[in-house]
């Protein structure tokens, strides 16, 4: 007599099984990441835990209260007659999200889209369906373990305190709430 497992495995072609397996592992990873981010938000000292990302060669720290989701970069639909830092629209489970190349927004070289690239979306409480293209997501960072850098005042309202970590990497805080207040950021048309 044939077991149900043997029947199922004989009916699913190997290629489809591998794809489904990879999809399940990705869902599990994303679920675990969301759980860790939620646990960090629920801690009494929320400001110590920040999400570390790289945009180009710059390391940024994002307040977890301002971050929505982290998703892989899929097909971004370009929008005509927009500025070069506005990459276009990304469909995330039926919601259209504007994708911004924050490096270009600052006048720096474009962020390359690679397999490690992700879109970090803004939380819905900021009132804008938007995401920033990140070269890599570096995970949660404990700011309490970093050394604050004095004299690092930035004229840009979205850039906050600068830090140096134990490996001597420089980090800057990036306020998504301040970005959405910037009039230049809100006007994407040519």
N, C-alpha and C positions, 0 to 999 in steps of 0.2 A: 504494500500500500504506500502511496506517495504522500508525503507530509505537505501541509499548506505552504510552508516555506519553500520547499522544492518547486512547487507549482508556480509560486509567485516569481522566484528567481529565474525559472526557465522561461517565463513569459516576458520579462523585462530585458531588453537588449542591454548589453554591457555598457555601451556609451551613455544611454539614458540613466542607468543606475549610477554611474560615476558623476554625471551632472547633478542628479538629485542629491547625491551624497555631499557634493561640494556646496550645493545650495543650503542643505541642512546645517552643515558646519558653519557657513556664513551667517545663517539666521541665529545659530547658537552663540556665535561670537558677538553679533550685534546685540542680542538679548543680554548677554553677560555685561557688555559695555554699558548698556542703558541701566542695568541694575547697579553697577558700580557708580555711575554718574548720579543716579538717584540717591544712593547711600551717601555719597559725598555731599549732595545738596542738603540732606537731612541732618548732617552733623551740626553740632552747636557752633563751630567756628567755620562757617562756609568760606570765608575769604582766604583761608589757608589753602584750600583745594581749588586748583584752576586747571583748565584743559590746556595742554601744551600742543601747539601746532607750529608747523613751518610753512611760511609763504615765501617761496624763492629760497633764499639763504637766511632769512630772518626768523627768529624764534619769537612766538607770541604766546601770551597767557590770556585765556578767555574765562570770564566769570561764568560758572556753570548755570547761574540764574538766567543768563542771556543766550545760552546755547539751546537749540532745539534738537536736531538730529545730526548724525554723521552718516553720509551715504557715499557710495562709490560714484565716480563720475561716469555717467552713461551719455547717451546722445543729447547734447545741448543744442537746442534749436536757436539759430541766430535770429536776431531781430534787426531789420534794416533801419538805417538812419539813426543808429545809436553810437555813443562814444565807444572808443576801443576797449575800455576797461569793463564795459557791460558785455559779458560773453553771450548772454541769451537766456533762454528758459529751459528748465529741467522739470520733467514730470515725475513727481514723487507720489506714488499711490493716488493719482488723480488730481493732485494739487500742483499748480504751476508755480515754480520757484525761480526768481531771478538769480542768476549766477554772476558774481562780481569777481574780477581779477583785481584783488586789493593791491597787489604790487603795481600794476599799471595805474590804478587810481592814484597812487602816491607819486607817479611819474618815474617809476623804476621799470626795469625790463619785465616782460611778460612772464607769468608763471607757466612753466611747462606742464602739460597734462601727461602724467605717467601712470603706470599701474598702481603706484602707492598714493596717487592723488585722491582727495576726498572733497566733498562739498559739506561744509559745516553750516547748517541752517540757523537762522536767528529764531529765538523762541517766539511763539505767537503773541506773547504779551507785549512785544515791541511794536506790534501792529503793522508789520511789513513782511511779505513773503519773499524772503531773500536768503541767499547763502553765499559764503565766501569760498573761493577755490583755495584749498590748502595743498601744498606739495606733499605733506605727510601729517598725520596725526600722531603726536608723540605720547599721548596718554595724560593721565592726571599728574600734576606736579604740586608738591607741597611748598608753597611760598615761604613758610616759616623756616624751611631748611636752606633758603637762598639768602644772599647778602644784598640788601638794598643798595643801589648806587646813588650817591648824592650828586647834586649838580646836573642831573639828567633831565632838566625841564625841556619839554617839547612844545613847539608852537602849535602842534596839531592837537585839537581838543580830544580826539579819540585815543591818543597815546598817553598812558599813565606812567606809573612808576617803572623804572628799569631795575633789573636784578642780575646777579651773577650766581650761577649754580656751583655745585661742588666740583664740577669738571671744567669750570671757568667759561662756560657758555653764557653769552649775554641773552637776556630775555626782556621783553617789554610787555606791559599789560595793554590789551586792546579792548576798548569799551565799545561793544556793539551798540549800546544804547546811545552813545555819543555820535556814532557814525550816522545813525538814522535821523539825527537832528541837523546834520550838515546839509545845507541847501545844494551844494555841488553834487553830493551823493544822490539826492532825490531827483535830480534832473539829468536823465540819461540820454536825452535826444540831442542830435547835432544842431 
